[in-house]
């Protein structure tokens, strides 16, 4: 799981929201504090207690064909939860998108309720 659209802020789903008090320096501490406000989160909250309202799979963080296959295995036969406002899959490149379509992965995502977008970088923070 990544936090606030920054791949370098990567942590385990069974972890907790980072605490600015433990940031390595003042600049990072201020950055973490702004992120907490932006996300509406409190430091040290277990990740499993955070309600998810947007799901983004792909682009630069996990848009390889191997990632698409792994996500499709999880999504197959399931539906996006009703409280999720946006569930989007964005392949990391045109070639990955083409291969995913050839393998039928796009249809698995669509059946589960995901929106499948064209490849490329995409900011989903403003989607409602």
MOPAC internal coordinates of N, CA, C and O (Angstrom, degrees):
PM7 1SCF
backbone

  N    0.0000 0     0.00 0     0.00 0    0    0    0
  C    1.4375 1     0.00 0     0.00 0    1    0    0
  C    1.5275 1   107.86 1     0.00 0    2    1    0
  O    1.2310 1   120.86 1   -43.36 1    3    2    1
  N    1.2939 1   115.96 1   136.64 1    3    2    1
  C    1.4548 1   119.76 1   175.43 1    5    3    2
  C    1.5217 1   108.55 1  -108.65 1    6    5    3
  O    1.2310 1   121.16 1   -19.71 1    7    6    5
  N    1.2996 1   115.39 1   160.29 1    7    6    5
  C    1.4526 1   121.60 1  -172.55 1    9    7    6
  C    1.5159 1   109.45 1  -123.86 1   10    9    7
  O    1.2310 1   120.41 1   -53.85 1   11   10    9
  N    1.3043 1   116.83 1   126.15 1   11   10    9
  C    1.4597 1   124.05 1   176.20 1   13   11   10
  C    1.5189 1   112.11 1    57.38 1   14   13   11
  O    1.2310 1   119.71 1  -134.61 1   15   14   13
  N    1.3052 1   118.16 1    45.39 1   15   14   13
  C    1.4617 1   122.46 1   173.80 1   17   15   14
  C    1.5310 1   113.51 1    58.60 1   18   17   15
  O    1.2310 1   119.51 1  -155.01 1   19   18   17
  N    1.2891 1   118.53 1    24.99 1   19   18   17
  C    1.4651 1   120.20 1   179.47 1   21   19   18
  C    1.5232 1   108.39 1  -123.37 1   22   21   19
  O    1.2310 1   121.09 1   -69.60 1   23   22   21
  N    1.2997 1   115.51 1   110.40 1   23   22   21
  C    1.4566 1   120.14 1  -177.58 1   25   23   22
  C    1.5191 1   112.07 1   -58.50 1   26   25   23
  O    1.2310 1   120.10 1   149.35 1   27   26   25
  N    1.3353 1   117.42 1   -30.65 1   27   26   25
  C    1.4686 1   118.42 1  -179.14 1   29   27   26
  C    1.5232 1   111.72 1   -67.78 1   30   29   27
  O    1.2310 1   119.94 1   162.75 1   31   30   29
  N    1.3391 1   117.72 1   -17.25 1   31   30   29
  C    1.4618 1   121.50 1   175.69 1   33   31   30
  C    1.5186 1   108.20 1   -95.84 1   34   33   31
  O    1.2310 1   121.52 1  -107.58 1   35   34   33
  N    1.2751 1   114.70 1    72.42 1   35   34   33
  C    1.4566 1   122.65 1  -176.08 1   37   35   34
  C    1.5178 1   108.72 1  -108.87 1   38   37   35
  O    1.2310 1   120.15 1   -46.44 1   39   38   37
  N    1.3131 1   117.31 1   133.56 1   39   38   37
  C    1.4505 1   119.50 1   178.92 1   41   39   38
  C    1.5180 1   109.95 1  -152.08 1   42   41   39
  O    1.2310 1   121.24 1   -16.04 1   43   42   41
  N    1.3161 1   115.23 1   163.96 1   43   42   41
  C    1.4608 1   121.86 1  -175.73 1   45   43   42
  C    1.5274 1   111.02 1   -73.40 1   46   45   43
  O    1.2310 1   120.82 1   -31.94 1   47   46   45
  N    1.3106 1   116.04 1   148.06 1   47   46   45
  C    1.4571 1   122.03 1   178.73 1   49   47   46
  C    1.5266 1   110.48 1   -61.67 1   50   49   47
  O    1.2310 1   120.03 1   152.36 1   51   50   49
  N    1.3231 1   117.55 1   -27.64 1   51   50   49
  C    1.4663 1   119.78 1   178.74 1   53   51   50
  C    1.5333 1   112.30 1   -90.84 1   54   53   51
  O    1.2310 1   120.33 1  -167.23 1   55   54   53
  N    1.3334 1   116.97 1    12.77 1   55   54   53
  C    1.4558 1   121.97 1   178.60 1   57   55   54
  C    1.5192 1   111.78 1   -92.08 1   58   57   55
  O    1.2310 1   121.25 1    19.25 1   59   58   57
  N    1.3322 1   115.21 1  -160.75 1   59   58   57
  C    1.4671 1   122.16 1  -179.46 1   61   59   58
  C    1.5201 1   110.17 1  -128.01 1   62   61   59
  O    1.2310 1   120.99 1   -19.04 1   63   62   61
  N    1.3201 1   115.71 1   160.96 1   63   62   61
  C    1.4588 1   121.69 1   174.71 1   65   63   62
  C    1.5292 1   107.52 1   -62.09 1   66   65   63
  O    1.2310 1   120.05 1   -46.02 1   67   66   65
  N    1.3267 1   117.50 1   133.98 1   67   66   65
  C    1.4661 1   120.54 1  -178.98 1   69   67   66
  C    1.5307 1   112.55 1   -58.91 1   70   69   67
  O    1.2310 1   121.42 1   -31.74 1   71   70   69
  N    1.3216 1   114.89 1   148.26 1   71   70   69
  C    1.4579 1   122.08 1   179.60 1   73   71   70
  C    1.5217 1   109.20 1  -105.85 1   74   73   71
  O    1.2310 1   119.94 1   -60.67 1   75   74   73
  N    1.3380 1   117.71 1   119.33 1   75   74   73
  C    1.4708 1   120.50 1   179.95 1   77   75   74
  C    1.5276 1   113.66 1   -56.67 1   78   77   75
  O    1.2310 1   119.94 1   154.83 1   79   78   77
  N    1.3062 1   117.71 1   -25.17 1   79   78   77
  C    1.4638 1   120.49 1   178.88 1   81   79   78
  C    1.5299 1   111.81 1   -60.95 1   82   81   79
  O    1.2310 1   120.61 1   157.89 1   83   82   81
  N    1.3230 1   116.44 1   -22.11 1   83   82   81
  C    1.4601 1   120.91 1  -179.09 1   85   83   82
  C    1.5242 1   113.21 1  -104.87 1   86   85   83
  O    1.2310 1   120.27 1  -167.80 1   87   86   85
  N    1.3186 1   117.09 1    12.20 1   87   86   85
  C    1.4655 1   120.93 1   177.14 1   89   87   86
  C    1.5299 1   108.85 1   -64.78 1   90   89   87
  O    1.2310 1   120.28 1   -33.37 1   91   90   89
  N    1.3270 1   117.08 1   146.63 1   91   90   89
  C    1.4667 1   119.89 1  -176.08 1   93   91   90
  C    1.5239 1   115.13 1   -69.98 1   94   93   91
  O    1.2310 1   120.03 1   161.39 1   95   94   93
  N    1.3452 1   117.56 1   -18.61 1   95   94   93
  C    1.4685 1   119.40 1   179.05 1   97   95   94
  C    1.5323 1   109.55 1  -157.98 1   98   97   95
  O    1.2310 1   121.26 1    -6.97 1   99   98   97
  N    1.3253 1   115.19 1   173.03 1   99   98   97
  C    1.4636 1   121.10 1  -175.56 1  101   99   98
  C    1.5296 1   112.76 1   -64.61 1  102  101   99
  O    1.2310 1   120.15 1   144.04 1  103  102  101
  N    1.3120 1   117.32 1   -35.96 1  103  102  101
  C    1.4654 1   120.97 1  -179.98 1  105  103  102
  C    1.5228 1   110.00 1   -65.25 1  106  105  103
  O    1.2310 1   120.55 1   132.59 1  107  106  105
  N    1.3246 1   116.56 1   -47.41 1  107  106  105
  C    1.4689 1   119.94 1   179.09 1  109  107  106
  C    1.5328 1   110.71 1   -66.62 1  110  109  107
  O    1.2310 1   120.31 1   142.72 1  111  110  109
  N    1.3176 1   117.01 1   -37.28 1  111  110  109
  C    1.4587 1   120.06 1   178.78 1  113  111  110
  C    1.5325 1   110.15 1   -59.96 1  114  113  111
  O    1.2310 1   120.47 1   133.63 1  115  114  113
  N    1.3197 1   116.71 1   -46.37 1  115  114  113
  C    1.4732 1   120.59 1   178.45 1  117  115  114
  C    1.5292 1   110.50 1   -63.09 1  118  117  115
  O    1.2310 1   120.17 1   140.59 1  119  118  117
  N    1.3164 1   117.29 1   -39.41 1  119  118  117
  C    1.4647 1   122.39 1   178.34 1  121  119  118
  C    1.5260 1   110.28 1   -62.25 1  122  121  119
  O    1.2310 1   120.57 1   133.87 1  123  122  121
  N    1.3305 1   116.52 1   -46.13 1  123  122  121
  C    1.4627 1   120.86 1   179.56 1  125  123  122
  C    1.5305 1   110.67 1   -64.30 1  126  125  123
  O    1.2310 1   120.44 1   140.05 1  127  126  125
  N    1.3175 1   116.76 1   -39.95 1  127  126  125
  C    1.4632 1   119.68 1   179.78 1  129  127  126
  C    1.5226 1   111.11 1   -63.18 1  130  129  127
  O    1.2310 1   120.34 1   137.27 1  131  130  129
  N    1.3383 1   116.96 1   -42.73 1  131  130  129
  C    1.4750 1   120.65 1   176.99 1  133  131  130
  C    1.5315 1   110.41 1   -62.48 1  134  133  131
  O    1.2310 1   120.66 1   139.85 1  135  134  133
  N    1.3182 1   116.35 1   -40.15 1  135  134  133
  C    1.4677 1   120.42 1   180.00 1  137  135  134
  C    1.5265 1   110.93 1   -63.92 1  138  137  135
  O    1.2310 1   120.10 1   138.87 1  139  138  137
  N    1.3101 1   117.41 1   -41.13 1  139  138  137
  C    1.4656 1   120.15 1   178.17 1  141  139  138
  C    1.5238 1   111.05 1   -60.45 1  142  141  139
  O    1.2310 1   120.41 1   136.46 1  143  142  141
  N    1.3147 1   116.82 1   -43.54 1  143  142  141
  C    1.4651 1   120.82 1   178.37 1  145  143  142
  C    1.5268 1   109.51 1   -63.80 1  146  145  143
  O    1.2310 1   120.60 1   132.05 1  147  146  145
  N    1.3329 1   116.46 1   -47.95 1  147  146  145
  C    1.4618 1   121.65 1  -178.87 1  149  147  146
  C    1.5305 1   111.26 1   -57.48 1  150  149  147
  O    1.2310 1   120.58 1   136.61 1  151  150  149
  N    1.3181 1   116.50 1   -43.39 1  151  150  149
  C    1.4607 1   121.12 1  -177.11 1  153  151  150
  C    1.5292 1   113.19 1   -84.06 1  154  153  151
  O    1.2310 1   120.28 1   167.38 1  155  154  153
  N    1.3385 1   117.07 1   -12.62 1  155  154  153
  C    1.4584 1   120.07 1  -177.77 1  157  155  154
  C    1.5136 1   112.07 1    69.02 1  158  157  155
  O    1.2310 1   120.63 1  -144.41 1  159  158  157
  N    1.3240 1   116.40 1    35.59 1  159  158  157
  C    1.4655 1   121.57 1  -177.74 1  161  159  158
  C    1.5141 1   111.17 1  -114.54 1  162  161  159
  O    1.2310 1   121.76 1   -16.56 1  163  162  161
  N    1.3314 1   114.23 1   163.44 1  163  162  161
  C    1.4614 1   120.97 1   175.78 1  165  163  162
  C    1.5244 1   108.23 1  -114.96 1  166  165  163
  O    1.2310 1   121.04 1   -38.77 1  167  166  165
  N    1.3176 1   115.61 1   141.23 1  167  166  165
  C    1.4597 1   121.12 1   178.11 1  169  167  166
  C    1.5315 1   110.44 1   -55.42 1  170  169  167
  O    1.2310 1   121.50 1   -35.12 1  171  170  169
  N    1.3162 1   114.73 1   144.88 1  171  170  169
  C    1.4723 1   124.20 1   175.84 1  173  171  170
  C    1.5308 1   114.47 1    71.41 1  174  173  171
  O    1.2310 1   119.58 1  -172.99 1  175  174  173
  N    1.3207 1   118.40 1     7.01 1  175  174  173
  C    1.4643 1   120.75 1   175.32 1  177  175  174
  C    1.5232 1   108.30 1   -69.08 1  178  177  175
  O    1.2310 1   119.51 1   -50.54 1  179  178  177
  N    1.3332 1   118.54 1   129.46 1  179  178  177
  C    1.4616 1   119.36 1   175.92 1  181  179  178
  C    1.5358 1   110.23 1   -60.84 1  182  181  179
  O    1.2310 1   120.79 1   -44.09 1  183  182  181
  N    1.3108 1   116.10 1   135.91 1  183  182  181
  C    1.4654 1   121.44 1  -179.05 1  185  183  182
  C    1.5210 1   110.66 1   -57.54 1  186  185  183
  O    1.2310 1   120.14 1   143.85 1  187  186  185
  N    1.3175 1   117.34 1   -36.15 1  187  186  185
  C    1.4640 1   120.93 1  -178.08 1  189  187  186
  C    1.5268 1   112.91 1   -66.08 1  190  189  187
  O    1.2310 1   119.81 1   167.87 1  191  190  189
  N    1.3409 1   117.98 1   -12.13 1  191  190  189
  C    1.4612 1   121.30 1   178.84 1  193  191  190
  C    1.5325 1   112.86 1   -95.61 1  194  193  191
  O    1.2310 1   120.36 1   178.80 1  195  194  193
  N    1.3285 1   116.92 1    -1.20 1  195  194  193
  C    1.4623 1   120.89 1  -178.67 1  197  195  194
  C    1.5172 1   109.35 1   -91.00 1  198  197  195
  O    1.2310 1   120.66 1   -54.30 1  199  198  197
  N    1.3437 1   116.35 1   125.70 1  199  198  197
  C    1.4663 1   120.26 1   176.46 1  201  199  198
  C    1.5269 1   108.49 1   -74.44 1  202  201  199
  O    1.2310 1   120.98 1   -50.21 1  203  202  201
  N    1.2904 1   115.73 1   129.79 1  203  202  201
  C    1.4626 1   121.77 1   179.17 1  205  203  202
  C    1.5132 1   108.88 1   -88.67 1  206  205  203
  O    1.2310 1   120.48 1   -49.77 1  207  206  205
  N    1.3542 1   116.70 1   130.23 1  207  206  205
  C    1.4597 1   119.28 1   177.19 1  209  207  206
  C    1.5237 1   112.09 1  -118.62 1  210  209  207
  O    1.2310 1   120.14 1   167.75 1  211  210  209
  N    1.3311 1   117.33 1   -12.25 1  211  210  209
  C    1.4631 1   121.62 1   176.78 1  213  211  210
  C    1.5205 1   108.66 1  -140.06 1  214  213  211
  O    1.2310 1   121.35 1   -40.79 1  215  214  213
  N    1.3381 1   115.03 1   139.21 1  215  214  213
  C    1.4636 1   121.01 1   177.68 1  217  215  214
  C    1.5223 1   107.16 1  -126.17 1  218  217  215
  O    1.2310 1   121.17 1   -51.88 1  219  218  217
  N    1.3132 1   115.36 1   128.12 1  219  218  217
  C    1.4582 1   121.02 1   179.98 1  221  219  218
  C    1.5191 1   108.41 1  -129.74 1  222  221  219
  O    1.2310 1   120.91 1   -60.01 1  223  222  221
  N    1.3105 1   115.87 1   119.99 1  223  222  221
  C    1.4595 1   121.95 1   177.81 1  225  223  222
  C    1.5129 1   107.07 1  -118.98 1  226  225  223
  O    1.2310 1   120.52 1   -61.92 1  227  226  225
  N    1.3286 1   116.62 1   118.08 1  227  226  225
  C    1.4424 1   117.85 1   172.74 1  229  227  226
  C    1.4960 1   116.93 1   131.12 1  230  229  227
  O    1.2310 1   122.20 1    25.41 1  231  230  229
  N    1.3169 1   113.40 1  -154.59 1  231  230  229
  C    1.4534 1   125.28 1  -176.71 1  233  231  230
  C    1.5091 1   110.35 1    55.33 1  234  233  231
  O    1.2310 1   119.87 1    46.78 1  235  234  233
  N    1.3260 1   117.86 1  -133.22 1  235  234  233
  C    1.4652 1   119.95 1  -172.64 1  237  235  234
  C    1.5167 1   113.02 1   -76.75 1  238  237  235
  O    1.2310 1   119.36 1   158.82 1  239  238  237
  N    1.3338 1   118.83 1   -21.18 1  239  238  237
  C    1.4550 1   119.23 1  -174.39 1  241  239  238
  C    1.5184 1   113.94 1   -86.64 1  242  241  239
  O    1.2310 1   119.65 1   140.36 1  243  242  241
  N    1.2921 1   118.28 1   -39.64 1  243  242  241
  C    1.4671 1   119.94 1  -178.24 1  245  243  242
  C    1.5235 1   110.23 1  -155.23 1  246  245  243
  O    1.2310 1   121.23 1  -122.97 1  247  246  245
  N    1.3353 1   115.26 1    57.03 1  247  246  245
  C    1.4529 1   120.07 1  -176.06 1  249  247  246
  C    1.5084 1   115.03 1  -109.81 1  250  249  247
  O    1.2310 1   120.17 1  -163.15 1  251  250  249
  N    1.3315 1   117.28 1    16.85 1  251  250  249
  C    1.4692 1   119.66 1   177.58 1  253  251  250
  C    1.5282 1   109.55 1   -77.13 1  254  253  251
  O    1.2310 1   119.81 1   -18.95 1  255  254  253
  N    1.3038 1   117.97 1   161.05 1  255  254  253
  C    1.4622 1   120.55 1  -179.91 1  257  255  254
  C    1.5270 1   110.68 1   -60.76 1  258  257  255
  O    1.2310 1   120.19 1   144.84 1  259  258  257
  N    1.3303 1   117.24 1   -35.16 1  259  258  257
  C    1.4718 1   120.05 1   178.11 1  261  259  258
  C    1.5300 1   110.54 1   -62.65 1  262  261  259
  O    1.2310 1   120.50 1   142.55 1  263  262  261
  N    1.3415 1   116.65 1   -37.45 1  263  262  261
  C    1.4592 1   121.08 1   178.39 1  265  263  262
  C    1.5250 1   110.85 1   -68.93 1  266  265  263
  O    1.2310 1   120.79 1   139.24 1  267  266  265
  N    1.3332 1   116.10 1   -40.76 1  267  266  265
  C    1.4666 1   120.39 1   178.19 1  269  267  266
  C    1.5338 1   110.08 1   -62.03 1  270  269  267
  O    1.2310 1   120.67 1   137.04 1  271  270  269
  N    1.3244 1   116.32 1   -42.96 1  271  270  269
  C    1.4761 1   120.32 1   179.34 1  273  271  270
  C    1.5230 1   111.02 1   -62.76 1  274  273  271
  O    1.2310 1   120.54 1   134.08 1  275  274  273
  N    1.3298 1   116.57 1   -45.92 1  275  274  273
  C    1.4660 1   120.46 1  -179.06 1  277  275  274
  C    1.5301 1   110.79 1   -63.01 1  278  277  275
  O    1.2310 1   120.20 1   137.03 1  279  278  277
  N    1.3193 1   117.23 1   -42.97 1  279  278  277
  C    1.4643 1   120.82 1   179.19 1  281  279  278
  C    1.5275 1   110.95 1   -65.98 1  282  281  279
  O    1.2310 1   120.28 1   142.03 1  283  282  281
  N    1.3273 1   117.07 1   -37.97 1  283  282  281
  C    1.4648 1   120.55 1   179.73 1  285  283  282
  C    1.5306 1   111.35 1   -65.20 1  286  285  283
  O    1.2310 1   120.21 1   143.70 1  287  286  285
  N    1.3217 1   117.21 1   -36.30 1  287  286  285
  C    1.4720 1   120.54 1   176.78 1  289  287  286
  C    1.5289 1   109.81 1   -59.43 1  290  289  287
  O    1.2310 1   120.70 1   137.86 1  291  290  289
  N    1.3247 1   116.27 1   -42.14 1  291  290  289
  C    1.4637 1   120.72 1   179.91 1  293  291  290
  C    1.5315 1   110.66 1   -70.86 1  294  293  291
  O    1.2310 1   119.65 1   139.54 1  295  294  293
  N    1.3216 1   118.28 1   -40.46 1  295  294  293
  C    1.4657 1   122.42 1  -175.63 1  297  295  294
  C    1.5252 1   113.73 1   -76.14 1  298  297  295
  O    1.2310 1   120.16 1   154.85 1  299  298  297
  N    1.3185 1   117.30 1   -25.15 1  299  298  297
  C    1.4687 1   120.68 1  -173.49 1  301  299  298
  C    1.5296 1   111.39 1   -58.30 1  302  301  299
  O    1.2310 1   121.45 1   -54.17 1  303  302  301
  N    1.3301 1   114.84 1   125.83 1  303  302  301
  C    1.4560 1   121.49 1   178.13 1  305  303  302
  C    1.5200 1   114.35 1    79.34 1  306  305  303
  O    1.2310 1   120.12 1  -175.54 1  307  306  305
  N    1.3180 1   117.37 1     4.46 1  307  306  305
  C    1.4594 1   121.14 1  -179.71 1  309  307  306
  C    1.5254 1   109.68 1  -115.76 1  310  309  307
  O    1.2310 1   120.93 1    -8.37 1  311  310  309
  N    1.3258 1   115.83 1   171.63 1  311  310  309
  C    1.4617 1   122.39 1   177.36 1  313  311  310
  C    1.5232 1   109.21 1  -127.31 1  314  313  311
  O    1.2310 1   120.93 1   -31.86 1  315  314  313
  N    1.3149 1   115.82 1   148.14 1  315  314  313
  C    1.4549 1   122.11 1   175.01 1  317  315  314
  C    1.5268 1   107.03 1   -62.40 1  318  317  315
  O    1.2310 1   120.32 1   -43.91 1  319  318  317
  N    1.3290 1   116.99 1   136.09 1  319  318  317
  C    1.4651 1   121.89 1  -178.93 1  321  319  318
  C    1.5279 1   110.96 1   -61.37 1  322  321  319
  O    1.2310 1   120.71 1   -31.67 1  323  322  321
  N    1.3086 1   116.24 1   148.33 1  323  322  321
  C    1.4656 1   122.06 1  -176.56 1  325  323  322
  C    1.5264 1   112.70 1   -60.98 1  326  325  323
  O    1.2310 1   119.70 1   150.85 1  327  326  325
  N    1.3236 1   118.18 1   -29.15 1  327  326  325
  C    1.4667 1   120.42 1  -178.25 1  329  327  326
  C    1.5286 1   112.85 1   -80.72 1  330  329  327
  O    1.2310 1   119.64 1   174.47 1  331  330  329
  N    1.3161 1   118.28 1    -5.53 1  331  330  329
  C    1.4626 1   121.94 1   179.96 1  333  331  330
  C    1.5251 1   108.37 1   -85.28 1  334  333  331
  O    1.2310 1   121.00 1   -63.31 1  335  334  333
  N    1.3417 1   115.69 1   116.69 1  335  334  333
  C    1.4628 1   121.81 1  -178.02 1  337  335  334
  C    1.5198 1   112.32 1   -75.30 1  338  337  335
  O    1.2310 1   120.65 1   148.39 1  339  338  337
  N    1.3219 1   116.36 1   -31.61 1  339  338  337
  C    1.4562 1   121.05 1  -177.29 1  341  339  338
  C    1.5132 1   109.58 1  -146.22 1  342  341  339
  O    1.2310 1   120.76 1   -51.25 1  343  342  341
  N    1.3120 1   116.14 1   128.75 1  343  342  341
  C    1.4619 1   122.45 1   173.31 1  345  343  342
  C    1.5224 1   105.92 1  -129.41 1  346  345  343
  O    1.2310 1   120.75 1   -64.59 1  347  346  345
  N    1.3224 1   116.17 1   115.41 1  347  346  345
  C    1.4555 1   120.37 1  -172.11 1  349  347  346
  C    1.5196 1   111.31 1  -131.97 1  350  349  347
  O    1.2310 1   121.34 1   -38.44 1  351  350  349
  N    1.3173 1   115.05 1   141.56 1  351  350  349
  C    1.4552 1   122.49 1   174.30 1  353  351  350
  C    1.5232 1   107.60 1  -119.19 1  354  353  351
  O    1.2310 1   120.91 1   -51.69 1  355  354  353
  N    1.3412 1   115.86 1   128.31 1  355  354  353
  C    1.4585 1   121.24 1   179.99 1  357  355  354
  C    1.5304 1   108.40 1  -131.47 1  358  357  355
  O    1.2310 1   120.14 1   -75.87 1  359  358  357
  N    1.3278 1   117.33 1   104.13 1  359  358  357
  C    1.4708 1   119.51 1   177.49 1  361  359  358
  C    1.5256 1   110.84 1   -58.41 1  362  361  359
  O    1.2310 1   121.08 1   -30.97 1  363  362  361
  N    1.3313 1   115.53 1   149.03 1  363  362  361
  C    1.4580 1   121.01 1  -176.00 1  365  363  362
  C    1.5128 1   115.59 1   -70.57 1  366  365  363
  O    1.2310 1   119.91 1   162.60 1  367  366  365
  N    1.3377 1   117.78 1   -17.40 1  367  366  365
  C    1.4689 1   121.04 1   179.10 1  369  367  366
  C    1.5168 1   108.90 1  -157.07 1  370  369  367
  O    1.2310 1   121.61 1   -11.47 1  371  370  369
  N    1.3244 1   114.52 1   168.53 1  371  370  369
  C    1.4623 1   119.72 1   176.02 1  373  371  370
  C    1.5201 1   111.84 1   -62.27 1  374  373  371
  O    1.2310 1   120.42 1   142.62 1  375  374  373
  N    1.3292 1   116.79 1   -37.38 1  375  374  373
  C    1.4656 1   120.35 1   178.38 1  377  375  374
  C    1.5202 1   111.76 1   -65.68 1  378  377  375
  O    1.2310 1   120.46 1   140.14 1  379  378  377
  N    1.3340 1   116.73 1   -39.86 1  379  378  377
  C    1.4689 1   120.18 1   177.59 1  381  379  378
  C    1.5261 1   109.88 1   -65.75 1  382  381  379
  O    1.2310 1   120.17 1   138.21 1  383  382  381
  N    1.3180 1   117.27 1   -41.79 1  383  382  381
  C    1.4663 1   121.09 1   178.38 1  385  383  382
  C    1.5261 1   110.45 1   -60.26 1  386  385  383
  O    1.2310 1   120.76 1   133.94 1  387  386  385
  N    1.3365 1   116.15 1   -46.06 1  387  386  385
  C    1.4635 1   120.80 1   179.71 1  389  387  386
  C    1.5297 1   111.09 1   -61.97 1  390  389  387
  O    1.2310 1   120.35 1   135.87 1  391  390  389
  N    1.3135 1   116.93 1   -44.13 1  391  390  389
  C    1.4625 1   119.91 1  -179.59 1  393  391  390
  C    1.5287 1   110.54 1   -66.69 1  394  393  391
  O    1.2310 1   120.08 1   138.44 1  395  394  393
  N    1.3362 1   117.46 1   -41.56 1  395  394  393
  C    1.4667 1   120.86 1   178.24 1  397  395  394
  C    1.5292 1   110.88 1   -60.74 1  398  397  395
  O    1.2310 1   120.51 1   139.56 1  399  398  397
  N    1.3235 1   116.63 1   -40.44 1  399  398  397
  C    1.4644 1   120.44 1   177.76 1  401  399  398
  C    1.5215 1   110.80 1   -65.90 1  402  401  399
  O    1.2310 1   120.02 1   138.44 1  403  402  401
  N    1.3202 1   117.56 1   -41.56 1  403  402  401
  C    1.4641 1   121.11 1   178.48 1  405  403  402
  C    1.5265 1   111.27 1   -61.61 1  406  405  403
  O    1.2310 1   120.66 1   146.83 1  407  406  405
  N    1.3277 1   116.35 1   -33.17 1  407  406  405
  C    1.4706 1   121.19 1  -179.82 1  409  407  406
  C    1.5323 1   112.45 1   -87.22 1  410  409  407
  O    1.2310 1   120.27 1   175.89 1  411  410  409
  N    1.3347 1   117.09 1    -4.11 1  411  410  409
  C    1.4590 1   120.96 1   179.47 1  413  411  410
  C    1.5190 1   114.58 1    79.27 1  414  413  411
  O    1.2310 1   120.53 1  -167.72 1  415  414  413
  N    1.3250 1   116.59 1    12.28 1  415  414  413
  C    1.4614 1   119.59 1  -178.81 1  417  415  414
  C    1.5245 1   111.76 1   -66.48 1  418  417  415
  O    1.2310 1   120.52 1   144.07 1  419  418  417
  N    1.3245 1   116.61 1   -35.93 1  419  418  417
  C    1.4642 1   119.86 1   178.84 1  421  419  418
  C    1.5225 1   111.35 1   -59.93 1  422  421  419
  O    1.2310 1   120.50 1   141.60 1  423  422  421
  N    1.3309 1   116.65 1   -38.40 1  423  422  421
  C    1.4650 1   120.43 1   180.00 1  425  423  422
  C    1.5226 1   112.33 1   -68.37 1  426  425  423
  O    1.2310 1   120.43 1   147.05 1  427  426  425
  N    1.3292 1   116.78 1   -32.95 1  427  426  425
  C    1.4684 1   120.83 1   175.11 1  429  427  426
  C    1.5223 1   109.76 1   -63.70 1  430  429  427
  O    1.2310 1   120.79 1   134.07 1  431  430  429
  N    1.3322 1   116.09 1   -45.93 1  431  430  429
  C    1.4659 1   119.91 1   179.98 1  433  431  430
  C    1.5228 1   111.31 1   -64.66 1  434  433  431
  O    1.2310 1   120.19 1   136.20 1  435  434  433
  N    1.3161 1   117.24 1   -43.80 1  435  434  433
  C    1.4626 1   121.42 1  -179.45 1  437  435  434
  C    1.5306 1   109.84 1   -62.26 1  438  437  435
  O    1.2310 1   120.18 1   135.88 1  439  438  437
  N    1.3227 1   117.27 1   -44.12 1  439  438  437
  C    1.4675 1   121.19 1   179.41 1  441  439  438
  C    1.5310 1   111.54 1   -62.12 1  442  441  439
  O    1.2310 1   120.58 1   149.31 1  443  442  441
  N    1.3239 1   116.50 1   -30.69 1  443  442  441
  C    1.4608 1   120.88 1   179.53 1  445  443  442
  C    1.5329 1   112.33 1   -81.21 1  446  445  443
  O    1.2310 1   120.59 1   168.81 1  447  446  445
  N    1.3314 1   116.48 1   -11.19 1  447  446  445
  C    1.4617 1   120.22 1   178.45 1  449  447  446
  C    1.5124 1   115.15 1   103.97 1  450  449  447
  O    1.2310 1   120.33 1  -167.87 1  451  450  449
  N    1.3252 1   116.98 1    12.13 1  451  450  449
  C    1.4624 1   120.88 1   176.50 1  453  451  450
  C    1.5194 1   110.17 1   -84.05 1  454  453  451
  O    1.2310 1   121.14 1   -28.83 1  455  454  453
  N    1.3034 1   115.42 1   151.17 1  455  454  453
  C    1.4621 1   122.15 1   168.99 1  457  455  454
  C    1.5249 1   105.67 1   -93.25 1  458  457  455
  O    1.2310 1   120.28 1   -51.90 1  459  458  457
  N    1.3151 1   117.07 1   128.10 1  459  458  457
  C    1.4596 1   121.53 1   178.29 1  461  459  458
  C    1.5236 1   107.73 1  -103.63 1  462  461  459
  O    1.2310 1   120.93 1   -62.55 1  463  462  461
  N    1.3220 1   115.82 1   117.45 1  463  462  461
  C    1.4588 1   121.46 1  -176.84 1  465  463  462
  C    1.5252 1   110.09 1  -103.04 1  466  465  463
  O    1.2310 1   121.44 1   -10.93 1  467  466  465
  N    1.3321 1   114.85 1   169.07 1  467  466  465
  C    1.4652 1   118.96 1   175.46 1  469  467  466
  C    1.5188 1   108.76 1   -69.02 1  470  469  467
  O    1.2310 1   120.32 1   -16.81 1  471  470  469
  N    1.2962 1   116.99 1   163.19 1  471  470  469
  C    1.4578 1   120.64 1  -177.65 1  473  471  470
  C    1.5202 1   111.38 1   -71.31 1  474  473  471
  O    1.2310 1   121.16 1   -22.67 1  475  474  473
  N    1.3102 1   115.39 1   157.33 1  475  474  473
  C    1.4598 1   121.78 1   177.39 1  477  475  474
  C    1.5093 1   111.89 1   129.39 1  478  477  475
  O    1.2310 1   120.78 1    -8.60 1  479  478  477
  N    1.3160 1   116.12 1   171.40 1  479  478  477
  C    1.4555 1   120.91 1   178.62 1  481  479  478
  C    1.5131 1   109.73 1   -72.81 1  482  481  479
  O    1.2310 1   120.82 1   -38.42 1  483  482  481
  N    1.3157 1   116.04 1   141.58 1  483  482  481
  C    1.4489 1   121.17 1  -176.37 1  485  483  482
  C    1.5196 1   109.47 1  -149.58 1  486  485  483
  O    1.2310 1   120.18 1   -47.66 1  487  486  485
  N    1.3016 1   117.27 1   132.34 1  487  486  485
  C    1.4616 1   121.72 1   176.23 1  489  487  486
  C    1.5143 1   107.87 1   -95.85 1  490  489  487
  O    1.2310 1   120.31 1   -64.46 1  491  490  489
  N    1.3435 1   117.01 1   115.54 1  491  490  489
  C    1.4544 1   120.35 1  -178.23 1  493  491  490
  C    1.5171 1   111.66 1   -98.33 1  494  493  491
  O    1.2310 1   119.43 1  -176.03 1  495  494  493
  N    1.3104 1   118.69 1     3.97 1  495  494  493
  C    1.4653 1   120.46 1  -174.35 1  497  495  494
  C    1.5155 1   112.86 1   -62.56 1  498  497  495
  O    1.2310 1   119.39 1   151.19 1  499  498  497
  N    1.3251 1   118.77 1   -28.81 1  499  498  497
  C    1.4565 1   120.83 1  -178.03 1  501  499  498
  C    1.5154 1   114.38 1   -93.96 1  502  501  499
  O    1.2310 1   119.51 1   176.65 1  503  502  501
  N    1.3157 1   118.53 1    -3.35 1  503  502  501
  C    1.4590 1   120.54 1  -178.78 1  505  503  502
  C    1.5087 1   110.52 1   -73.22 1  506  505  503
  O    1.2310 1   121.01 1   -43.99 1  507  506  505
  N    1.3057 1   115.68 1   136.01 1  507  506  505
  C    1.4787 1   121.36 1   176.39 1  509  507  506
  C    1.5086 1   108.64 1  -120.47 1  510  509  507
  O    1.2310 1   120.10 1   180.00 1  511  510  509

